[in-house]
Amino acid sequence: MALTNFADTVAVITGGASGIGLATAKALHAKGAHVVLADSNSRGLQQAEEQVRQSTTEAQGKVVSMTTDVTNEQQVQALMQKAVETFGRLDLVVASAGIGRGGSIDEFTAFEMQTMMNINFMGIYHCVRAALPTMRQQQAGHFVFLSSVAGKLGVAFLTGYCASKWAVRGFSSALRVELYGTGIDVTTVYPAWVETPMVHQEKMEHLNVRAMLTADQVAAEILQAVRENRRDLTLAPNPDIALLLEIMKSDPDKAEQLAGEAFRRQMAQLSAQQSK
C-alpha cells in the first residue's frame, strides 16, 4: 500500500547531515512527518537537526538525531530501535548515506573499493536488516534506496562507484521480489549528477560533470515517488545521459561503445590541451 500521507509518519534518514538526505528530511518534516536523522558526522548532524526543525516552524512532526556509522551493524540496529522506542513505529527508511570517489582503476586502491562498498551498499543492507522486523510486524513500510544513473550505466573513472550503485540496484530488485505481498515496498532512486560536494572533487575533473539537479529537487521527487509507490525513480535531465540510458534498454553493448568513444575523445582533448 502506497504511503500517500506523510503526516504523523515516522521516517529514518541516513546520510541526513547534508545533501539529498538533509533535503529529504526537510521535505518530510514540512509534510508533518516525525524525522530521525542519522549520519556519521556528529557535528554536521547536530546542525542538520536544527536546520530541519527550523525549516518549517509550524510543522507538527518531531525531529531527533543519532550519530550512526552505517557500516556498523550494531549502530544501525540501535538507530532503528531508537526510532521505534521514540515514536512507536517505523514507516519509512530513506537510505541515502553514501560517498563518491573518482579516478583511474590503476590508481583506485582495494581499500577505497572496500570502503565504498561498505558505505554505499552494506549501509543499505544493514538498514533493511534492522528495520524489517518492525515493518513485518506492522505489515507495512517503505524503503528508499539511493543508487545513481551510475547504477545503470558504466562510467569511466567511476568503477568503484558504479560497482556499489549496481549492487544497490540488484539488491533492490531481489528484495522487491522477496517482499512481494507483504505491504513493504521499495523505491530505488537513480539520479544523474546532483549539485553536492561530490561533483567538485579534484578527481572528478576528467568526467565533464554537469550537475543539473539540486538536492531539493531530488527530495521532492522522492516524496512523490513514495506516494505513487514507484519502484524506479530515474532523474536524468542531462541530454547525453538520458540518451545513453535509453540506448542501454535495448542495446547495452552499443551504450558501452558510445560511452567509451566519448571518454576517449575527452581524454584526447585533455591531453592536447595539456601539451600546449
C-alpha positions in Angstrom: 0.0 0.0 0.0 1.4 3.4 -1.0 2.4 5.8 1.7 0.2 8.7 0.4 0.1 10.9 3.5 3.3 11.7 5.5 1.5 13.4 8.4 2.4 11.7 11.7 4.5 9.0 9.9 8.0 8.1 11.2 10.9 8.4 8.8 14.6 7.4 9.4 17.1 9.1 7.1 20.7 8.1 6.9 23.2 10.5 5.4 21.0 13.1 6.9 23.6 15.7 7.7 23.8 17.1 4.1 22.8 16.7 0.5 19.9 14.6 -0.5 19.4 13.2 3.0 19.0 16.6 4.6 16.8 17.9 1.8 14.5 14.9 2.1 14.3 15.3 5.9 13.2 18.9 5.4 10.6 17.9 2.9 9.2 15.2 5.1 9.2 17.4 8.1 7.2 20.0 6.2 4.6 17.3 5.5 4.2 16.6 9.2 6.4 13.5 9.5 8.5 12.6 12.6 12.1 12.5 11.4 15.0 10.5 12.8 18.2 11.8 11.3 21.4 9.7 11.2 24.9 10.5 10.0 28.5 9.7 11.0 29.3 13.4 11.1 28.2 14.3 14.6 28.7 18.0 14.4 27.1 18.2 11.0 24.2 16.1 12.3 23.5 18.5 15.1 23.4 21.4 12.7 21.2 19.5 10.3 18.7 18.6 13.1 18.3 22.3 13.9 18.0 23.1 10.2 15.2 20.7 9.8 13.4 21.9 12.9 13.7 25.5 11.8 12.8 24.9 8.1 9.1 24.6 8.9 8.5 26.0 12.3 4.7 25.3 12.2 5.2 21.6 11.4 3.8 19.1 13.8 6.4 16.4 13.5 9.3 16.0 15.9 13.0 15.8 14.9 15.6 13.7 16.6 19.1 12.6 15.6 21.6 9.9 16.3 25.2 9.6 15.2 25.4 6.5 13.2 28.0 4.7 11.1 26.0 2.8 8.5 28.9 0.3 8.1 28.4 -0.8 11.7 25.6 -3.3 12.0 25.1 -2.7 15.8 24.9 1.1 15.4 22.2 0.8 12.6 20.3 -1.7 14.8 20.4 0.9 17.6 19.2 3.6 15.2 16.1 1.7 14.2 15.4 0.7 17.8 15.6 4.4 18.9 13.0 5.3 16.2 10.6 2.7 17.3 11.1 3.4 21.1 10.6 7.1 20.5 7.7 7.1 18.1 6.2 3.6 18.3 6.5 2.6 14.7 8.7 2.8 11.6 7.0 3.8 8.3 9.8 5.0 6.0 13.6 4.4 5.8 15.5 6.6 3.3 19.0 5.1 3.0 20.9 8.0 1.4 24.3 7.7 3.2 26.9 7.4 0.5 30.3 8.5 -0.8 31.6 9.0 -4.3 35.2 9.0 -5.4 36.6 9.0 -8.9 39.9 8.0 -10.5 41.5 5.6 -12.9 41.2 1.9 -11.9 45.0 1.8 -12.0 45.1 4.2 -9.0 41.9 3.0 -7.2 43.0 1.0 -4.2 41.4 -2.1 -2.7 40.9 -0.1 0.5 39.0 2.6 -1.5 36.9 0.0 -3.2 36.0 -1.8 0.0 35.2 1.5 1.8 32.8 2.5 -1.0 31.0 -0.9 -1.0 30.8 -0.8 2.8 29.1 2.6 2.9 27.1 2.7 -0.4 25.9 -0.9 -0.4 26.4 -2.6 3.0 24.9 0.5 4.7 21.7 -0.1 2.9 21.8 -3.8 3.7 22.2 -3.0 7.4 19.2 -0.6 7.3 17.0 -3.3 5.8 18.0 -6.0 8.2 17.5 -3.6 11.2 14.1 -2.2 10.0 12.5 -5.3 8.6 11.3 -6.9 11.9 9.3 -3.8 12.8 7.9 -3.4 9.3 6.9 -7.1 9.1 5.1 -6.8 12.4 3.3 -3.7 11.1 2.7 -5.4 7.8 3.6 -2.0 6.2 6.6 0.1 5.5 8.6 1.7 2.7 12.3 1.7 1.8 14.0 4.3 -0.4 17.5 3.4 -1.6 19.8 5.9 -3.2 21.5 4.4 -6.2 22.6 6.6 -9.2 22.5 6.6 -13.0 25.9 5.1 -12.4 23.9 2.1 -11.3 22.5 1.7 -14.8 25.5 2.8 -16.9 29.2 2.2 -17.0 31.2 5.4 -16.3 34.9 5.6 -16.8 36.9 6.7 -13.7 33.9 5.7 -11.5 34.5 1.9 -11.4 34.1 1.6 -7.6 31.1 4.0 -7.5 29.4 2.1 -10.3 30.1 -1.2 -8.7 28.4 -0.1 -5.4 25.4 1.5 -7.2 24.8 -1.5 -9.4 24.9 -3.6 -6.2 22.1 -1.4 -4.8 20.1 -1.9 -8.0 20.4 -5.7 -7.9 19.7 -5.8 -4.2 16.6 -3.6 -4.7 15.2 -5.9 -7.4 15.7 -9.1 -5.4 14.3 -7.5 -2.3 11.1 -6.4 -4.0 10.5 -10.0 -5.2 11.1 -11.3 -1.7 8.8 -8.8 -0.1 6.0 -9.0 -2.6 2.6 -9.1 -1.0 3.9 -8.1 2.5 2.9 -4.5 2.4 6.5 -3.4 2.5 7.7 -1.5 -0.6 11.0 -0.4 -2.1 11.7 2.7 -4.3 15.2 2.9 -5.9 16.4 6.3 -6.9 18.8 6.8 -9.8 19.7 10.5 -10.1 22.2 11.9 -12.6 24.7 14.5 -11.3 23.4 16.4 -8.3 24.9 19.6 -7.0 26.7 18.2 -4.0 30.3 18.3 -2.8 31.0 15.0 -4.6 30.9 16.7 -8.1 33.6 19.2 -7.1 36.2 16.6 -6.1 39.6 17.0 -7.9 39.5 13.6 -9.4 36.1 14.2 -11.0 37.5 16.9 -13.3 38.0 14.3 -16.1 34.3 13.4 -16.2 33.0 16.6 -17.6 30.4 16.8 -14.8 27.3 18.9 -15.4 25.1 19.0 -12.3 21.6 19.7 -13.4 19.8 18.6 -10.3 19.6 20.1 -6.8 19.2 18.1 -3.6 15.8 19.8 -3.1 14.6 18.7 -6.5 15.6 15.1 -5.8 13.9 15.2 -2.4 10.6 16.4 -3.9 10.7 13.7 -6.5 11.4 11.1 -3.8 8.3 12.1 -1.8 6.2 11.9 -5.0 7.6 8.5 -5.9 6.8 7.1 -2.4 3.2 8.5 -2.7 2.9 6.7 -6.1 4.7 3.6 -4.8 7.1 3.7 -7.8 9.8 1.1 -8.0 12.2 3.1 -10.1 12.8 6.9 -9.9 15.3 7.8 -12.6 16.2 11.5 -12.8 18.4 12.4 -15.8 17.9 15.9 -17.2 21.3 15.7 -18.9 20.5 15.0 -22.6 23.7 12.9 -23.1 23.0 10.7 -20.0 19.3 10.4 -20.9 20.2 9.2 -24.4 22.6 6.6 -23.1 20.0 5.3 -20.6 17.5 4.9 -23.5 20.0 3.1 -25.7 21.0 0.9 -22.7 17.5 -0.5 -22.5 17.7 -2.1 -26.0 21.4 -2.4 -26.8 23.8 -2.4 -23.8 26.8 -3.1 -26.0 26.1 0.0 -28.1 25.7 2.1 -25.0 29.0 1.0 -23.6 30.7 1.6 -27.0 29.3 5.1 -27.3 30.3 5.9 -23.7 33.8 4.5 -24.4 34.2 6.5 -27.6 33.1 9.7 -25.8 35.6 9.1 -23.0 38.5 8.6 -25.4 37.7 11.8 -27.3 37.5 13.6 -24.0 40.9 12.2 -22.9 42.5 13.1 -26.2 41.2 16.7 -26.0 42.5 17.0 -22.4 45.9 15.6 -23.5 46.1 18.1 -26.4 45.3 21.0 -24.1 47.9 20.0 -21.5 50.6 19.7 -24.3 50.1 23.2 -25.5 
